[in-house]
């Protein structure tokens, strides 16, 4: 009986020692895990402004930006559990070597029609997915290719120098996004006949009157937007980084649409000052152009693919722009004066700004804006865009082993996987039990 009592008294001591050892081991593991994550992918490696373009029956393109020059590629597959087929940057395919860029563009070809593909983004030493699952995209149905219709132009820097390696996104009115990369002399070209509509069919457009919305992403060199039409697409007038330009003849004032520094606009969201919102509201109250959905500034929207709606004079055009990811579309008011637009890419969670640019009766350019918030949503993005004629990518860099979860089109924030809090708690508990056990043992010895 004495032996049994002694063993019972020793249990706290043994338990304390086990917890103490367990706490130390757990602490080492958690701290090492944390250090491992931080060493493999720093915040500057996180992909931003993820965009899908050139989606067709056999191809799609993925683009994104990074804060610093990094190598980049994607891995894709039809099997979401085995995403391991590599595709590198289009420029690396041409040069034959992997180089670092702040804007990245990967083209994938040779795919099957009407099939779902999954992909991961490899940026620097980190691999990124979306909310714990690979990104996904579905190719379109096979169509008979129409005759080639190549449009082209040139992108210049703010000092007039050629913008090499800038990504040019083009959306024909009613069509999805096409993209290409500028050459060393700043020139670009793409086949507009590859445009698909929202149903995946070959886009029907007028060779002289169809509006073209152009967005240029040049990484740290800046961005630019331009509004043109098919009558001014061979070539499109020079596009200058840091500016938003229009080449449509709707009056001298409107032809210099938004000739402001785009670097100061960015993703405004609710950072827009109250005075700007007030001026916009005053203008909208007296203007024929209105935004009906979202109805008020700050409205909360429970969908990441909202349908924007508004009013404008019958037959007039309005240039719409929404941020994160940046998307632009020119819409025409129908016979009843209504216009609608649903962005092609899902909007990121959080604050956004919708802008509507239009010339007034005096050909003076006007802008009304609407702020809104997209609620937190789950699920993968359903991308739709247009086909590409660029080559399949082959050679790539080694595959990183860790995968960091990130939301679509927004840079990933790395999450700490462990710390010293758990270790200290377990250690203190173990020491406490060890002291109690030792004290109890001594007391038993004294009693004996």
C-alpha positions in Angstrom: 0.0 0.0 0.0 2.9 2.3 0.9 4.5 1.6 -2.5 1.2 2.4 -4.3 0.9 5.6 -2.4 4.4 6.6 -3.3 3.8 5.9 -7.0 0.7 8.1 -6.9 2.7 10.9 -5.4 5.4 10.5 -8.1 2.9 10.9 -11.0 2.8 14.7 -10.9 6.6 14.7 -11.0 6.7 12.3 -14.0 3.9 14.2 -15.7 5.7 17.5 -15.2 8.9 16.2 -16.7 7.0 14.8 -19.8 5.2 18.1 -20.3 8.4 20.1 -19.9 10.2 17.9 -22.5 7.1 18.1 -24.8 7.0 21.9 -24.5 10.6 22.2 -25.4 10.3 19.9 -28.4 7.1 21.7 -29.6 8.8 25.0 -29.3 11.8 23.9 -31.4 9.5 22.5 -34.1 7.2 25.5 -34.3 10.1 28.0 -34.3 11.9 26.1 -37.1 8.6 25.9 -39.1 8.2 29.6 -38.8 11.8 30.3 -39.8 11.4 28.0 -42.8 8.4 29.8 -44.1 9.9 33.2 -43.8 13.1 32.1 -45.5 11.3 30.6 -48.5 9.0 33.4 -49.5 9.2 37.0 -48.3 6.4 39.4 -48.7 8.0 41.0 -51.8 7.7 37.6 -53.6 3.9 37.6 -53.4 2.1 37.8 -56.7 -0.1 40.8 -57.2 -2.6 41.9 -59.9 -3.1 38.3 -61.1 -4.9 38.4 -64.4 -6.1 35.8 -66.9 -6.2 36.5 -70.6 -5.9 34.9 -74.0 -8.3 32.1 -73.0 -9.4 30.0 -75.9 -10.0 26.4 -76.7 -6.4 25.3 -76.4 -4.6 28.1 -74.5 -4.6 30.7 -71.7 -2.2 33.2 -70.2 -1.5 34.2 -66.6 0.1 37.5 -65.6 1.0 39.1 -62.3 3.4 41.6 -60.8 5.9 41.5 -57.9 7.6 44.3 -55.9 11.1 43.3 -56.9 12.5 41.5 -60.0 12.0 37.7 -59.6 11.9 34.6 -61.7 8.4 33.4 -62.3 6.5 30.5 -63.8 3.3 28.5 -63.3 2.6 24.8 -62.8 -0.6 23.4 -64.3 -2.5 20.2 -64.7 -6.0 18.7 -65.3 -5.6 16.9 -62.0 -5.8 19.3 -59.0 -3.8 16.9 -56.9 -0.9 16.7 -59.3 -0.2 20.2 -60.5 3.3 19.8 -61.8 3.5 20.6 -65.5 5.7 23.8 -65.7 5.3 26.8 -68.0 7.8 29.7 -67.9 7.7 33.4 -68.7 7.2 34.1 -72.4 10.4 36.2 -72.5 12.4 33.4 -71.0 11.2 31.1 -73.8 12.6 33.5 -76.3 15.9 34.1 -74.5 16.4 30.6 -73.3 17.3 31.7 -69.8 15.3 32.4 -66.7 15.4 36.1 -65.7 13.9 38.3 -63.1 11.0 40.6 -63.8 8.5 42.8 -61.9 5.8 42.0 -64.4 5.3 38.4 -65.4 3.4 36.8 -68.2 3.1 33.0 -68.9 1.4 31.6 -71.9 0.2 28.0 -72.0 -0.9 26.3 -75.3 -1.6 22.8 -76.6 -4.6 22.3 -74.2 -7.8 20.5 -74.8 -11.1 22.3 -75.5 -13.8 22.5 -72.8 -11.5 21.2 -70.1 -10.8 22.6 -66.6 -7.1 23.2 -65.7 -5.6 23.9 -62.4 -2.5 26.0 -61.8 -0.1 27.3 -59.1 2.0 30.5 -59.4 5.7 30.1 -58.6 7.2 33.5 -57.7 10.8 33.6 -56.7 11.2 30.8 -54.1 7.6 30.6 -53.1 4.6 28.7 -54.6 1.2 30.3 -54.3 -2.4 28.9 -54.6 -5.8 30.4 -53.8 -7.3 29.8 -50.4 -5.6 26.4 -50.1 -6.6 25.2 -53.5 -5.1 25.7 -57.0 -6.4 28.4 -59.2 -8.6 27.0 -62.0 -9.6 28.0 -65.5 -11.7 26.3 -68.1 -10.9 26.4 -71.8 -13.6 27.3 -74.3 -15.3 25.3 -77.0 -13.5 24.7 -80.3 -14.4 27.3 -83.1 -13.4 27.9 -86.7 -10.7 30.5 -86.6 -11.7 33.7 -88.5 -9.2 35.5 -90.8 -6.3 37.1 -88.9 -6.7 40.7 -87.9 -3.5 42.0 -86.4 -3.5 45.3 -84.5 -0.3 47.0 -83.2 1.2 50.0 -81.5 4.0 51.2 -79.3 4.4 51.9 -75.6 6.7 54.7 -74.3 8.1 55.6 -70.9 7.5 59.1 -69.4 10.7 60.3 -71.0 9.8 59.0 -74.4 12.0 55.9 -74.2 10.7 52.5 -75.5 9.0 50.4 -72.8 10.4 47.0 -73.2 8.6 44.0 -71.7 5.4 45.8 -70.8 2.2 43.7 -70.9 -0.5 45.1 -73.1 -4.1 44.1 -72.4 -6.7 44.8 -75.0 -10.5 44.4 -74.7 -12.7 44.9 -77.8 -16.2 46.1 -77.0 -18.2 43.1 -75.8 -15.1 40.9 -75.9 -12.8 39.4 -73.3 -9.1 40.2 -72.6 -6.3 39.6 -75.0 -2.7 40.3 -74.0 0.8 40.5 -75.5 4.3 41.8 -74.4 6.1 44.8 -75.9 9.5 44.2 -77.7 12.7 45.9 -77.0 11.7 48.8 -79.2 8.4 49.2 -77.3 6.2 47.8 -80.1 3.4 45.3 -79.6 1.0 43.4 -81.8 -1.8 40.9 -81.3 -4.5 39.2 -83.4 -7.8 40.9 -82.6 -9.7 38.1 -84.4 -8.9 35.9 -81.4 -11.5 37.9 -79.4 -14.3 35.8 -77.8 -17.5 37.1 -76.3 -18.8 36.3 -72.9 -20.4 33.1 -74.2 -17.1 31.9 -75.6 -18.1 32.5 -79.2 -16.0 34.4 -81.8 -16.6 38.1 -81.2 -18.3 39.9 -84.1 -17.0 43.5 -84.3 -16.8 46.4 -86.8 -13.4 46.9 -88.4 -13.9 50.7 -88.1 -16.1 51.5 -85.2 -15.6 48.9 -82.4 -14.2 50.5 -79.3 -10.9 49.2 -77.8 -10.0 49.5 -74.1 -6.2 49.1 -73.5 -4.4 48.7 -70.2 -0.6 48.5 -70.0 1.2 46.9 -67.0 4.9 47.7 -67.0 5.7 46.6 -63.4 7.7 49.2 -61.4 7.8 51.4 -64.6 4.1 52.1 -64.1 0.8 51.6 -65.9 -1.2 53.3 -68.6 -4.7 53.1 -70.0 -6.0 54.1 -73.5 -9.3 54.3 -75.3 -9.2 53.8 -79.1 -11.3 52.1 -81.8 -10.6 49.7 -84.6 -10.2 52.6 -87.1 -7.1 53.6 -85.1 -5.6 50.3 -84.4 -3.1 49.8 -87.2 -1.3 51.4 -85.5 -2.8 52.5 -82.2 -1.3 55.9 -81.4 1.7 55.8 -79.0 0.7 55.0 -75.4 2.7 56.7 -72.7 3.2 55.2 -69.3 1.7 57.2 -66.4 -1.2 58.5 -68.5 -4.7 57.6 -69.4 -5.4 58.6 -73.0 -8.2 58.6 -75.5 -7.8 58.5 -79.3 -11.5 58.7 -80.1 -12.7 61.8 -82.0 -15.5 62.9 -79.7 -14.2 66.5 -79.4 -10.9 68.1 -78.6 -11.5 68.1 -74.9 -12.5 64.4 -74.7 -9.7 63.4 -77.0 -7.3 64.1 -74.1 -9.3 61.9 -71.7 -7.8 61.7 -68.2 -4.4 63.1 -69.2 -3.3 62.7 -65.6 -0.6 60.7 -63.9 -2.0 57.2 -63.4 0.6 56.6 -60.7 -1.5 58.9 -58.4 -4.7 57.0 -58.9 -3.9 53.3 -58.3 -6.4 51.4 -56.2 -8.3 54.2 -54.6 -11.0 52.3 -52.7 -12.2 54.4 -49.8 -8.9 56.3 -49.8 -10.7 58.8 -52.1 -11.1 62.0 -50.2 -14.5 63.3 -49.2 -14.3 66.3 -51.5 -13.9 64.1 -54.5 -16.9 62.0 -53.5 -18.9 65.2 -52.9 -18.0 66.6 -56.3 -18.9 63.3 -58.0 -22.3 63.2 -56.3 -23.0 66.8 -57.3 -22.1 66.1 -60.9 -24.2 62.9 -61.0 -27.2 64.8 -59.6 -27.2 67.1 -62.6 -25.7 64.8 -65.3 -27.5 62.5 -67.7 -25.0 59.8 -66.9 -25.7 58.0 -63.6 -24.5 54.9 -61.7 -27.5 53.0 -60.4 -25.7 49.9 -59.0 -24.0 50.3 -56.6 -26.6 52.8 -55.7 -24.7 54.7 -53.0 -21.0 55.2 -52.0 -19.9 52.6 -49.5 -22.5 50.0 -50.5 -21.7 46.4 -49.4 -22.0 43.9 -52.3 -22.2 40.2 -51.6 -20.7 39.0 -54.9 -17.3 39.2 -56.5 -18.8 39.5 -60.0 -21.3 42.3 -59.6 -23.4 43.7 -62.4 -22.8 47.4 -62.7 -25.8 49.3 -64.0 -26.5 52.9 -65.0 -28.1 55.5 -67.3 -26.7 57.5 -70.2 -28.1 59.3 -73.3 -29.2 56.7 -75.9 -26.3 55.6 -78.1 -23.7 57.4 -76.0 -20.6 55.7 -74.7 -19.2 55.5 -71.2 -15.8 54.2 -70.2 -16.0 52.1 -67.0 -13.1 51.2 -64.8 -12.9 49.1 -61.6 -9.9 48.3 -59.5 -8.3 45.2 -57.9 -7.8 43.7 -60.4 -7.9 46.7 -62.8 -10.5 46.1 -65.5 -11.9 48.5 -68.1 -14.8 48.4 -70.5 -16.5 50.8 -72.8 -20.3 50.5 -72.8 -23.0 51.9 -75.0 -26.3 53.0 -73.7 -29.2 51.1 -75.3 -32.4 52.5 -76.7 -33.8 53.0 -73.3 -30.7 54.7 -72.0 -29.5 51.8 -69.9 -26.0 50.4 -69.7 -24.7 47.3 -67.8 -21.3 45.7 -67.3 -20.1 42.7 -65.3 -16.3 42.4 -64.9 -14.7 39.4 -66.5 -12.4 38.7 -63.5 -13.7 38.3 -59.9 -13.1 41.2 -57.7 -10.9 40.8 -54.6 -12.4 41.1 -51.2 -12.5 44.5 -49.7 -12.9 48.1 -50.9 -13.2 49.1 -54.5 -13.9 52.1 -56.8 -16.0 52.2 -59.9 -15.3 55.1 -62.3 -17.4 56.2 -65.2 -15.8 58.6 -67.7 -17.8 60.4 -70.3 -17.8 63.7 -72.4 -20.6 66.1 -71.5 -22.7 68.2 -73.9 -19.8 70.6 -74.3 -17.3 67.9 -75.0 -15.8 68.4 -71.6 -14.5 65.2 -70.0 -16.4 64.3 -66.8 -16.0 61.5 -64.2 -18.4 60.1 -61.6 -17.2 57.5 -59.1 -18.8 55.0 -56.7 -17.1 53.3 -53.8 -18.3 49.8 -52.6 -17.1 46.8 -50.6 -17.0 43.2 -51.7 -17.8 40.8 -48.8 -15.6 37.9 -48.0 -16.4 35.0 -50.3 -15.3 31.5 -50.7 -14.6 29.3 -53.8 -12.3 29.5 -56.8 -12.4 32.2 -59.5 -14.2 31.5 -62.7 -12.1 33.3 -65.3 -13.2 34.0 -68.9 -11.0 35.6 -71.5 -9.6 34.9 -75.0 -7.2 32.8 -77.1 -3.5 33.4 -77.7 -1.2 32.7 -80.6 2.0 32.8 -78.6 4.2 29.6 -78.2 4.1 27.0 -75.5 6.6 27.4 -72.8 9.1 24.6 -71.9 12.2 25.1 -69.7 11.6 26.4 -66.2 13.4 26.9 -62.9 13.4 24.3 -60.0 10.2 23.6 -58.2 9.8 25.1 -54.7 8.4 22.8 -52.1 6.3 25.1 -49.9 2.9 26.5 -51.0 1.5 29.7 -49.7 -2.2 30.4 -49.8 -3.2 33.7 -51.3 -6.5 35.3 -52.4 -7.0 35.8 -56.2 -5.5 39.1 -57.7 -4.2 40.2 -54.3 -0.7 39.7 -52.9 -0.5 36.9 -50.3 0.2 37.8 -46.6 2.3 35.1 -45.1 0.9 33.7 -41.9 3.1 32.8 -38.9 3.0 29.0 -38.3 4.3 29.1 -34.7 5.9 31.1 -31.9 7.2 31.0 -28.4 3.8 31.5 -26.7 2.9 27.8 -26.8 6.4 26.8 -25.8 6.5 29.1 -22.7 3.0 27.9 -21.6 3.9 24.2 -21.8 7.3 24.9 -20.1 5.7 26.8 -17.2 3.1 24.1 -16.7 5.8 21.4 -16.7 7.9 23.3 -14.2 4.9 23.8 -11.9 4.0 20.2 -11.9 7.7 19.3 -11.4 7.8 21.5 -8.3 4.6 20.1 -6.9 5.7 16.6 -7.5 9.1 17.2 -5.8 7.4 18.9 -2.8 4.9 16.0 -2.4 7.7 13.5 -2.6 9.7 15.2 0.1 6.6 15.4 2.3 6.0 11.7 1.9 9.6 11.0 2.9 9.2 13.2 6.0 6.0 11.4 7.0 7.7 8.1 6.7 
